[in-house]
Amino acid sequence: MAKTVIEVKKNPNENNTSVLRRFSRRIQESNIIPKVKGSRYNERKESKLKVKKSALKRMNRRKEIEKLKKLGKIK
């Protein structure tokens, strides 16, 4: 993620709360917070091989359950 520098200098005759308000307004205008929150819990996609293996496991499990149902071992 590219770094964005936001600088707010205190003007003479300006109190701390107005400087803080100006800083927070600049941050909201630059859309930094939504970008950070969006990438915060970003997870990688599973590899194609892993997806295929899990699909094959599910198929085999379903076949085994159907087989056991036919034999009457499970309800």
DSSP file (Angstrom, degrees, kcal/mol; ACC not computed):
  #  RESIDUE AA STRUCTURE BP1 BP2  ACC     N-H-->O    O-->H-N    N-H-->O    O-->H-N    TCO  KAPPA ALPHA  PHI   PSI    X-CA   Y-CA   Z-CA
    1    1 A M              0   0    0      0, 0.0     2,-0.2     0, 0.0    35,-0.0   0.000 360.0 360.0 360.0 133.8    0.0    0.0    0.0
    2    2 A A        -     0   0    0      1,-0.1     2,-0.3     0, 0.0     0, 0.0  -0.452 360.0-119.2 -71.3 139.8    1.4    3.4   -0.9
    3    3 A K        -     0   0    0     -2,-0.2     2,-0.5     2,-0.0    -1,-0.1  -0.626  23.7-157.9 -82.9 137.3    2.1    5.7    2.0
    4    4 A T        -     0   0    0     -2,-0.3     2,-0.6     2,-0.0    26,-0.0  -0.961   4.4-150.3-116.2 129.8    0.2    8.9    2.1
    5    5 A V        -     0   0    0     -2,-0.5     2,-0.5     2,-0.0    -2,-0.0  -0.878  12.0-174.4-103.7 124.8    1.5   11.8    4.1
    6    6 A I        -     0   0    0     -2,-0.6     2,-0.5     2,-0.0    21,-0.0  -0.975   6.3-174.2-119.1 121.3   -1.0   14.3    5.6
    7    7 A E        -     0   0    0     -2,-0.5     2,-0.4    19,-0.0    -2,-0.0  -0.956   8.8-179.7-121.5 130.9    0.5   17.3    7.3
    8    8 A V        -     0   0    0     -2,-0.5     2,-0.4     2,-0.0    15,-0.1  -0.988  12.3-157.5-129.3 121.3   -1.4   19.9    9.2
    9    9 A K        -     0   0    0     -2,-0.4     2,-0.4     1,-0.0    -2,-0.0  -0.785  23.2-114.6-100.7 143.0    0.4   22.8   10.7
   10   10 A K        -     0   0    0     -2,-0.4     3,-0.1     1,-0.0     6,-0.1  -0.604  28.4-142.5 -77.3 126.1   -1.0   24.8   13.6
   11   11 A N    >   -     0   0    0     -2,-0.4     3,-1.2     4,-0.1     8,-0.1  -0.514  30.2 -94.1 -81.1 153.7   -1.8   28.4   12.7
   12   12 A P  T 3  S+     0   0    0      0, 0.0    -1,-0.1     0, 0.0     3,-0.1  -0.419 114.2  24.9 -64.0 148.9   -1.1   31.1   15.3
   13   13 A N  T 3  S+     0   0    0      1,-0.2     2,-0.4    -3,-0.1    -2,-0.0   0.738  98.0 120.5  66.3  25.5   -4.3   31.9   17.3
   14   14 A E    <   -     0   0    0     -3,-1.2    -1,-0.2     3,-0.0     2,-0.1  -0.970  55.7-137.8-120.3 134.1   -5.6   28.3   16.6
   15   15 A N     >  -     0   0    0     -2,-0.4     4,-1.4    -3,-0.1     3,-0.2  -0.373  25.6-106.0 -87.7 170.6   -6.4   25.9   19.4
   16   16 A N  H  > S+     0   0    0      1,-0.2     4,-2.5     2,-0.2     5,-0.2   0.842 114.2  57.2 -65.9 -36.2   -5.5   22.2   19.5
   17   17 A T  H  > S+     0   0    0      1,-0.2     4,-2.4     2,-0.2    -1,-0.2   0.886 106.1  49.2 -66.6 -36.7   -9.1   21.0   18.9
   18   18 A S  H  > S+     0   0    0     -3,-0.2     4,-2.3     2,-0.2    -1,-0.2   0.864 110.8  51.0 -70.6 -32.9   -9.4   22.9   15.7
   19   19 A V  H  X S+     0   0    0     -4,-1.4     4,-2.4     2,-0.2    -2,-0.2   0.927 112.0  47.2 -65.8 -44.1   -6.1   21.5   14.5
   20   20 A L  H  X S+     0   0    0     -4,-2.5     4,-2.6     1,-0.2    -2,-0.2   0.898 111.4  50.8 -63.7 -40.6   -7.2   18.0   15.3
   21   21 A R  H  X S+     0   0    0     -4,-2.4     4,-2.0     2,-0.2    -1,-0.2   0.907 111.1  48.6 -62.6 -42.5  -10.6   18.6   13.6
   22   22 A R  H  X S+     0   0    0     -4,-2.3     4,-2.1     2,-0.2    -2,-0.2   0.893 111.8  49.9 -64.8 -40.1   -8.8   19.8   10.5
   23   23 A F  H  X S+     0   0    0     -4,-2.4     4,-2.1     2,-0.2    -2,-0.2   0.933 111.0  47.8 -64.0 -46.7   -6.5   16.8   10.5
   24   24 A S  H  X S+     0   0    0     -4,-2.6     4,-2.2     1,-0.2    -1,-0.2   0.859 110.1  53.2 -65.2 -34.1   -9.3   14.3   10.9
   25   25 A R  H  X S+     0   0    0     -4,-2.0     4,-2.2     2,-0.2    -1,-0.2   0.911 108.4  50.0 -65.2 -42.0  -11.2   16.1    8.0
   26   26 A R  H  X S+     0   0    0     -4,-2.1     4,-1.7     1,-0.2    -2,-0.2   0.890 109.9  51.1 -63.5 -38.7   -8.1   15.7    5.8
   27   27 A I  H  X>S+     0   0    0     -4,-2.1     5,-1.2     1,-0.2     4,-0.6   0.921 110.4  48.6 -65.1 -42.7   -7.9   12.0    6.6
   28   28 A Q  H ><5S+     0   0    0     -4,-2.2     3,-0.8     1,-0.2    -2,-0.2   0.885 110.6  51.1 -65.2 -37.8  -11.5   11.5    5.8
   29   29 A E  H 3<5S+     0   0    0     -4,-2.2    -1,-0.2     1,-0.2    -2,-0.2   0.824 107.1  53.5 -67.8 -30.4  -11.2   13.3    2.5
   30   30 A S  H 3<5S-     0   0    0     -4,-1.7    -1,-0.2    -5,-0.2    -2,-0.2   0.558 102.2-133.7 -83.6  -6.7   -8.1   11.2    1.5
   31   31 A N  T <X5 +     0   0    0     -3,-0.8     4,-1.0    -4,-0.6    -3,-0.2   0.822  59.4 138.5  60.0  35.0  -10.0    7.9    2.1
   32   32 A I  H  >< +     0   0    0     -5,-1.2     4,-2.4     2,-0.2     5,-0.2   0.914  63.7  55.7 -73.1 -43.7   -7.2    6.4    4.0
   33   33 A I  H  > S+     0   0    0     -6,-0.4     4,-2.8     1,-0.2     5,-0.2   0.912 106.4  47.7 -63.2 -46.6   -9.4    4.8    6.7
   34   34 A P  H  > S+     0   0    0      0, 0.0     4,-2.2     0, 0.0    -1,-0.2   0.890 112.4  51.2 -61.6 -35.7  -11.6    2.7    4.3
   35   35 A K  H  X S+     0   0    0     -4,-1.0     4,-1.8     2,-0.2    -2,-0.2   0.931 112.7  45.0 -64.5 -44.6   -8.5    1.5    2.5
   36   36 A V  H  X S+     0   0    0     -4,-2.4     4,-0.9     1,-0.2    -1,-0.2   0.919 114.2  48.3 -66.2 -43.7   -6.8    0.4    5.7
   37   37 A K  H  X S+     0   0    0     -4,-2.8     4,-0.6     1,-0.2     3,-0.3   0.862 110.5  52.9 -65.8 -33.8  -10.0   -1.3    7.0
   38   38 A G  H  < S+     0   0    0     -4,-2.2    -1,-0.2    -5,-0.2     3,-0.2   0.865 114.7  39.7 -68.7 -35.6  -10.5   -3.0    3.7
   39   39 A S  H >< S+     0   0    0     -4,-1.8     3,-0.9     1,-0.2    -1,-0.2   0.504  95.0  87.0 -90.9  -3.4   -7.1   -4.5    3.7
   40   40 A R  H 3< S+     0   0    0     -4,-0.9    -1,-0.2    -3,-0.3    -2,-0.1   0.920 101.9  25.2 -64.2 -45.6   -7.0   -5.3    7.4
   41   41 A Y  T 3< S+     0   0    0     -4,-0.6     2,-0.3    -3,-0.2    -1,-0.3   0.017  86.4 145.4-108.6  26.7   -8.7   -8.7    7.2
   42   42 A N    <   -     0   0    0     -3,-0.9     2,-0.3     1,-0.0    -3,-0.1  -0.495  28.6-167.5 -69.0 127.4   -7.7   -9.5    3.6
   43   43 A E        -     0   0    0     -2,-0.3     2,-0.1     1,-0.0    -2,-0.1  -0.879  22.5-108.8-117.5 150.0   -7.0  -13.2    3.2
   44   44 A R        -     0   0    0     -2,-0.3     2,-0.2     1,-0.1     3,-0.1  -0.391  36.6-107.9 -72.7 152.4   -5.3  -15.0    0.3
   45   45 A K        -     0   0    0      1,-0.1     2,-0.1    -2,-0.1    -1,-0.1  -0.497  39.5-102.2 -75.5 150.7   -7.4  -17.2   -2.0
   46   46 A E        -     0   0    0     -2,-0.2    -1,-0.1     1,-0.1     2,-0.0  -0.435  42.5-102.6 -70.7 148.8   -6.9  -20.9   -1.7
   47   47 A S     >  -     0   0    0      1,-0.1     4,-2.1    -2,-0.1     5,-0.2  -0.315  26.2-115.7 -69.7 157.0   -4.8  -22.5   -4.3
   48   48 A K  H  > S+     0   0    0      1,-0.2     4,-2.5     2,-0.2     5,-0.2   0.876 115.8  54.8 -61.4 -37.6   -6.5  -24.4   -7.1
   49   49 A L  H  > S+     0   0    0      1,-0.2     4,-2.5     2,-0.2    -1,-0.2   0.913 107.9  48.3 -63.1 -42.7   -4.9  -27.6   -6.0
   50   50 A K  H  > S+     0   0    0      2,-0.2     4,-2.3     1,-0.2    -1,-0.2   0.895 111.3  50.4 -65.5 -39.8   -6.2  -27.2   -2.5
   51   51 A V  H  X S+     0   0    0     -4,-2.1     4,-2.0     2,-0.2    -2,-0.2   0.919 112.0  47.7 -63.2 -43.8   -9.8  -26.5   -3.7
   52   52 A K  H  X S+     0   0    0     -4,-2.5     4,-2.5     2,-0.2    -2,-0.2   0.910 111.0  50.9 -64.4 -42.4   -9.7  -29.5   -6.0
   53   53 A K  H  X S+     0   0    0     -4,-2.5     4,-2.3     1,-0.2    -1,-0.2   0.914 111.0  47.7 -62.2 -42.6   -8.4  -31.8   -3.2
   54   54 A S  H  X S+     0   0    0     -4,-2.3     4,-2.3     2,-0.2    -1,-0.2   0.874 110.9  52.1 -67.8 -34.6  -11.2  -30.6   -0.8
   55   55 A A  H  X S+     0   0    0     -4,-2.0     4,-2.4     2,-0.2    -2,-0.2   0.917 110.1  48.7 -65.5 -42.2  -13.8  -31.1   -3.5
   56   56 A L  H  X S+     0   0    0     -4,-2.5     4,-2.6     2,-0.2    -2,-0.2   0.899 109.9  52.0 -64.1 -39.8  -12.6  -34.7   -4.1
   57   57 A K  H  X S+     0   0    0     -4,-2.3     4,-2.5     1,-0.2    -2,-0.2   0.927 110.1  48.8 -61.7 -44.0  -12.6  -35.4   -0.3
   58   58 A R  H  X S+     0   0    0     -4,-2.3     4,-2.5     2,-0.2    -2,-0.2   0.916 111.4  49.6 -61.0 -43.4  -16.2  -34.1   -0.1
   59   59 A M  H  X S+     0   0    0     -4,-2.4     4,-2.3     1,-0.2    -2,-0.2   0.922 112.5  46.9 -62.6 -43.8  -17.2  -36.3   -3.1
   60   60 A N  H  X S+     0   0    0     -4,-2.6     4,-2.3     1,-0.2    -1,-0.2   0.894 111.5  51.3 -65.5 -39.1  -15.6  -39.4   -1.6
   61   61 A R  H  X S+     0   0    0     -4,-2.5     4,-2.3    -5,-0.2    -2,-0.2   0.915 110.0  49.5 -63.7 -42.7  -17.2  -38.7    1.8
   62   62 A R  H  X S+     0   0    0     -4,-2.5     4,-2.6     2,-0.2    -2,-0.2   0.912 110.6  50.1 -63.1 -42.4  -20.7  -38.4    0.2
   63   63 A K  H  X S+     0   0    0     -4,-2.3     4,-2.3     1,-0.2    -1,-0.2   0.915 110.9  49.7 -60.8 -42.8  -20.2  -41.7   -1.7
   64   64 A E  H  X S+     0   0    0     -4,-2.3     4,-2.3     2,-0.2    -2,-0.2   0.901 111.1  48.7 -64.3 -40.7  -19.1  -43.4    1.5
   65   65 A I  H  X S+     0   0    0     -4,-2.3     4,-2.2     2,-0.2    -2,-0.2   0.914 111.3  49.6 -66.0 -42.5  -22.2  -42.1    3.4
   66   66 A E  H  X S+     0   0    0     -4,-2.6     4,-2.3     2,-0.2    -2,-0.2   0.906 110.7  51.0 -61.2 -40.9  -24.5  -43.2    0.6
   67   67 A K  H  X S+     0   0    0     -4,-2.3     4,-1.8     1,-0.2    -2,-0.2   0.915 110.7  47.8 -62.5 -43.8  -22.9  -46.6    0.6
   68   68 A L  H  X>S+     0   0    0     -4,-2.3     5,-2.2     1,-0.2     6,-0.8   0.855 110.2  53.1 -67.4 -33.9  -23.4  -46.9    4.4
   69   69 A K  H ><5S+     0   0    0     -4,-2.2     3,-0.7     2,-0.2    -2,-0.2   0.910 108.0  50.3 -65.2 -42.1  -27.1  -45.8    4.0
   70   70 A K  H 3<5S+     0   0    0     -4,-2.3    -1,-0.2     1,-0.3    -2,-0.2   0.866 110.2  49.8 -63.8 -35.7  -27.7  -48.5    1.5
   71   71 A L  H 3<5S-     0   0    0     -4,-1.8    -1,-0.3    -5,-0.2    -2,-0.2   0.617 113.5-122.2 -77.9 -11.4  -26.2  -51.1    3.8
   72   72 A G  T <<5S+     0   0    0     -3,-0.7    -3,-0.2    -4,-0.7    -2,-0.1   0.658  76.7 123.6  82.5  16.8  -28.4  -49.8    6.6
   73   73 A K  S   <S+     0   0    0     -5,-2.2     2,-0.3     1,-0.1    -4,-0.2   0.754  76.4  28.6 -83.2 -23.5  -25.5  -49.0    8.9
   74   74 A I              0   0    0     -6,-0.8    -2,-0.2    -9,-0.1    -1,-0.1  -0.952 360.0 360.0-131.9 156.8  -26.5  -45.3    9.3
   75   75 A K              0   0    0     -2,-0.3    -6,-0.1    -3,-0.1    -1,-0.0   0.475 360.0 360.0 -83.5 360.0  -29.9  -43.7    9.1
